[in-house]
């Protein structure tokens, strides 16, 4: 009986010890990449601001009271859509008066024409003088001119009546609304501001000494905050004038059409290509950032990962970064730092 109790105690104690023993992680094959020199573009960076290539403020072309506002800030508008209406009652009355004048002028013209035709017949029969015929002809020409003037006035009134419906000059987004319903507006009063999000560009002021390098390599990459997204520029245009106070020149960096997440007023950093250079590169995914420490896991020939601090330079493309110090060409770095760290801690 005593022997059976001792065997049961040893069995339970052994299971408990096994349950709390430290687990040693099995070494896994880590994905690695070699640090190597490669010729990449040498860049110079500057801060810029995004603006829309097409942006405008729509103003009133007729005086009146704002009757209806159909779009607000942030709304998308298609070309030709009515964005705002001005009370048209006064314009309707003016148009009606112009049309009545046209009818009156046409009636006078028809009467003058009939008088002229009769005068021609009477003159042929030698019942009236040449002076009377000339007067009838002159009255007819005056009536024709008055009819034409009345028709032109009616056309202008119709055009003015059309100004009561303010339409979008192009497809875009409303950036600002400058009036309220019921507000009285005059000719030239700003109503709405909009821009076309499909055509954006970054404006950068470049110092004079950098213009030659940028002009020789008209290529650039735009870095957009806050996610450091990089967008390759569609075109780089150096303006032919300089600021006399700062001695800098404005450079317009056109962005690809319909680039999502970019809007006017955004801060960006533009990297201009100034030449070519050999740089020691590693994948950006291999970099570990812990507080102020920047490091990588270096994997030796036996598959052992060791954390090593490095000093980094500029990014090269979307997924590579330059190493200035701490790493030699040919050394392998782990592409999954978290996995490499777990493997290292488990092997201790």
C-alpha positions in Angstrom: 0.0 0.0 0.0 2.8 2.4 0.8 4.6 1.6 -2.4 1.4 2.3 -4.4 1.0 5.8 -2.7 4.6 6.7 -3.5 4.2 5.7 -7.2 1.1 7.8 -7.5 2.8 10.9 -5.9 5.8 10.6 -8.3 3.4 10.4 -11.2 1.4 13.6 -10.2 4.6 15.5 -9.3 6.2 14.6 -12.7 3.1 15.9 -14.7 3.1 19.2 -12.7 6.8 19.8 -13.4 6.3 19.1 -17.0 3.4 21.6 -17.2 5.5 24.5 -15.8 8.8 23.8 -17.6 10.0 26.6 -20.0 9.2 25.9 -23.7 12.1 26.1 -26.2 11.0 27.4 -29.5 12.1 25.4 -32.5 14.3 27.2 -34.9 12.3 28.2 -38.0 13.7 29.1 -41.3 13.8 32.9 -41.5 13.2 34.8 -44.8 16.3 37.0 -45.4 17.7 39.4 -47.9 21.2 40.5 -48.6 22.4 44.1 -48.1 23.9 45.1 -51.5 25.0 48.1 -53.4 22.9 49.2 -56.3 22.7 52.3 -58.4 19.7 54.4 -57.5 18.4 57.9 -58.1 20.0 60.6 -56.0 17.4 62.9 -54.7 17.0 66.4 -53.1 13.9 67.0 -51.1 11.8 70.1 -50.4 8.5 70.9 -48.8 5.5 71.7 -51.0 1.7 72.4 -50.9 -0.9 70.7 -53.0 -3.2 72.8 -55.2 -5.8 71.9 -57.9 -4.8 72.6 -61.5 -8.4 73.7 -62.1 -10.0 75.7 -59.3 -12.3 78.6 -59.5 -14.9 80.8 -57.8 -18.3 81.1 -59.4 -19.8 84.6 -59.1 -23.2 86.1 -59.7 -23.9 87.5 -63.2 -27.2 89.0 -62.2 -28.4 90.9 -59.1 -31.1 89.3 -57.0 -31.9 87.3 -53.9 -30.6 83.7 -53.5 -33.6 81.4 -53.9 -32.1 77.9 -53.6 -28.8 76.3 -52.9 -28.5 72.8 -54.3 -25.0 71.8 -53.2 -22.8 72.3 -50.1 -19.2 72.0 -49.2 -17.7 68.5 -50.1 -20.5 67.6 -52.6 -19.5 66.3 -56.0 -20.9 68.2 -58.9 -21.0 67.3 -62.6 -20.4 69.8 -65.4 -23.6 71.7 -66.3 -25.5 70.9 -63.1 -27.4 73.8 -61.4 -25.6 74.5 -58.1 -27.6 77.6 -57.1 -30.7 79.6 -58.1 -31.4 83.3 -57.9 -34.9 84.7 -57.8 -35.9 85.0 -61.4 -39.1 87.2 -61.1 -37.5 90.4 -62.0 -35.6 88.8 -64.9 -38.9 87.3 -66.1 -40.5 90.7 -66.2 -37.6 92.3 -68.0 -37.7 89.4 -70.6 -41.5 89.9 -71.1 -40.9 93.7 -71.6 -38.2 93.0 -74.2 -40.4 90.5 -76.1 -43.2 93.1 -76.2 -40.8 95.7 -77.6 -39.8 93.2 -80.3 -43.5 92.7 -81.3 -44.0 96.5 -81.4 -40.9 97.0 -83.5 -41.8 94.3 -85.9 -45.3 95.8 -86.3 -43.7 99.3 -87.0 -41.3 97.7 -89.5 -44.2 95.9 -91.3 -46.1 99.3 -91.5 -43.0 101.1 -92.8 -42.4 98.4 -95.4 -46.0 98.7 -96.7 -45.7 102.5 -96.9 -42.4 102.1 -98.8 -44.0 99.7 -101.3 -46.9 102.1 -101.9 -44.5 105.0 -102.3 -42.6 103.0 -105.0 -45.8 102.4 -106.9 -46.9 106.0 -106.6 -43.5 107.2 -107.7 -43.6 104.9 -110.7 -47.0 106.5 -111.7 -45.4 110.0 -111.0 -47.9 110.8 -108.3 -45.2 111.6 -105.6 -41.8 113.2 -105.8 -38.4 111.6 -105.3 -38.1 113.2 -101.9 -41.3 111.5 -100.7 -40.0 108.2 -101.9 -36.7 108.7 -100.2 -38.4 109.5 -96.9 -40.5 106.3 -97.1 -37.4 104.3 -97.8 -35.6 105.9 -94.9 -38.5 105.3 -92.5 -38.4 101.6 -93.6 -34.7 101.3 -92.9 -35.1 102.9 -89.5 -37.9 100.5 -88.7 -35.7 97.6 -89.7 -32.9 98.8 -87.4 -35.3 99.3 -84.5 -36.6 95.7 -85.0 -33.1 94.3 -85.0 -32.2 96.3 -81.9 -35.4 95.1 -80.1 -34.5 91.5 -81.0 -31.0 91.9 -79.7 -32.4 93.4 -76.5 -34.7 90.4 -76.1 -31.8 88.0 -76.6 -29.8 89.8 -74.0 -32.8 89.6 -71.6 -33.2 85.9 -72.3 -29.5 85.4 -71.6 -29.8 87.4 -68.3 -32.7 85.3 -67.3 -30.5 82.2 -67.8 -28.1 83.6 -65.3 -30.6 83.0 -62.5 -29.6 79.3 -62.6 -25.9 79.1 -61.7 -24.3 76.0 -63.3 -21.0 74.2 -62.7 -18.4 75.1 -65.3 -16.7 71.7 -64.9 -17.0 68.5 -62.9 -15.5 68.8 -59.4 -16.0 69.2 -55.7 -17.4 72.2 -53.8 -14.7 73.7 -51.6 -16.5 76.6 -50.1 -20.1 78.1 -50.1 -20.0 81.9 -49.7 -23.8 82.8 -49.6 -26.9 81.7 -47.7 -30.5 81.3 -48.9 -32.3 84.7 -48.8 -29.1 86.7 -49.2 -29.1 89.6 -51.7 -26.3 89.3 -54.2 -25.0 91.7 -56.8 -23.2 91.2 -60.1 -19.7 89.9 -59.3 -20.6 88.6 -55.8 -18.7 85.2 -55.2 -21.1 82.4 -54.7 -19.2 79.1 -54.5 -15.6 77.9 -54.9 -14.8 74.5 -56.3 -11.9 72.4 -57.7 -11.4 69.4 -60.0 -9.9 66.5 -57.9 -8.8 64.7 -61.0 -6.0 67.2 -61.7 -3.8 68.0 -58.8 -0.2 69.3 -58.5 2.3 70.2 -55.8 3.9 73.7 -55.7 7.5 73.8 -54.5 9.8 76.9 -54.1 13.2 75.7 -55.2 16.4 77.7 -54.5 18.3 79.0 -57.5 21.4 76.8 -57.1 19.2 73.6 -57.5 17.4 74.6 -60.7 20.0 73.3 -63.1 20.1 69.8 -61.5 16.3 69.6 -61.4 16.0 70.8 -65.0 18.4 68.2 -66.1 16.4 65.4 -64.5 12.7 66.3 -64.6 11.6 63.5 -62.4 10.2 63.6 -58.8 8.4 61.5 -56.2 5.8 63.1 -53.9 5.5 61.9 -50.3 2.1 62.4 -48.8 1.6 62.5 -45.0 0.6 61.0 -42.7 1.2 57.5 -44.0 4.3 58.5 -46.0 2.7 57.3 -49.2 4.9 58.0 -52.2 3.4 59.0 -55.6 5.5 59.3 -58.8 5.0 62.6 -60.4 3.5 62.8 -63.9 5.5 65.9 -64.9 7.8 68.5 -63.5 7.6 72.1 -64.8 10.0 74.8 -63.8 8.4 78.3 -64.0 10.4 80.9 -66.0 10.3 83.5 -63.2 11.9 83.9 -59.8 10.9 85.6 -56.6 13.0 88.7 -56.2 12.9 88.5 -52.3 13.8 84.9 -51.8 15.6 84.2 -55.1 13.6 81.0 -55.4 11.7 79.7 -58.4 8.3 77.9 -58.3 8.3 74.4 -59.6 5.0 72.7 -60.4 4.9 68.9 -59.9 1.9 67.4 -61.6 0.4 64.3 -59.9 -1.2 61.4 -61.7 -4.8 61.8 -62.7 -7.5 61.0 -60.0 -5.0 60.2 -57.3 -7.1 59.3 -54.2 -6.6 60.9 -50.8 -4.9 64.1 -52.1 -6.7 67.5 -51.9 -5.7 71.2 -52.0 -3.8 72.6 -49.1 -2.1 69.3 -48.1 1.5 69.4 -47.0 3.8 67.1 -49.0 7.5 66.5 -49.4 8.8 66.3 -52.9 12.0 64.3 -53.8 13.6 65.6 -57.0 15.9 63.4 -58.9 19.3 65.1 -59.2 21.5 62.3 -60.4 22.6 58.6 -59.8 24.5 57.1 -56.9 25.5 53.7 -55.5 23.9 53.0 -52.2 23.8 50.1 -49.8 20.2 49.0 -49.7 18.0 46.7 -47.6 14.2 46.1 -47.6 12.4 48.6 -45.5 10.4 45.8 -43.9 13.6 44.5 -42.2 13.9 47.7 -40.1 13.0 47.6 -36.4 12.2 50.8 -34.5 12.1 50.7 -30.8 11.8 54.2 -29.3 14.9 56.1 -30.6 16.8 52.9 -31.6 16.8 51.8 -35.3 18.1 48.3 -35.9 17.9 45.1 -38.0 18.2 41.4 -37.2 21.3 40.1 -38.9 21.2 36.4 -39.7 24.5 34.4 -39.8 25.3 31.3 -41.7 23.8 29.1 -39.0 20.5 30.8 -39.0 21.0 32.7 -35.8 19.5 36.2 -35.7 21.3 39.0 -33.9 19.8 42.5 -33.3 22.2 45.2 -34.6 21.7 49.0 -34.5 22.0 50.8 -37.9 22.0 54.3 -39.2 19.6 54.8 -42.2 19.6 57.3 -45.0 16.9 58.1 -47.6 14.2 55.7 -48.8 14.8 54.3 -52.3 11.5 53.5 -53.9 8.5 52.1 -52.1 10.2 49.2 -50.2 13.9 49.8 -49.9 16.0 52.1 -47.7 19.6 53.2 -47.6 22.0 52.0 -44.8 24.7 54.5 -43.9 26.4 52.6 -41.1 26.1 49.4 -39.1 25.9 46.9 -41.9 28.3 45.4 -44.4 27.5 44.5 -48.0 26.5 40.8 -48.3 25.2 40.5 -44.8 21.7 39.0 -44.5 18.9 40.7 -42.7 15.6 39.1 -41.5 12.6 40.3 -43.5 10.3 39.5 -40.5 11.8 41.2 -37.5 9.0 40.1 -35.1 9.5 36.5 -36.1 13.3 36.8 -35.8 13.0 38.4 -32.3 10.7 35.5 -31.1 13.1 33.0 -32.5 16.0 34.6 -30.7 14.2 34.9 -27.4 13.1 31.3 -27.6 16.6 30.0 -28.2 17.9 31.4 -25.0 
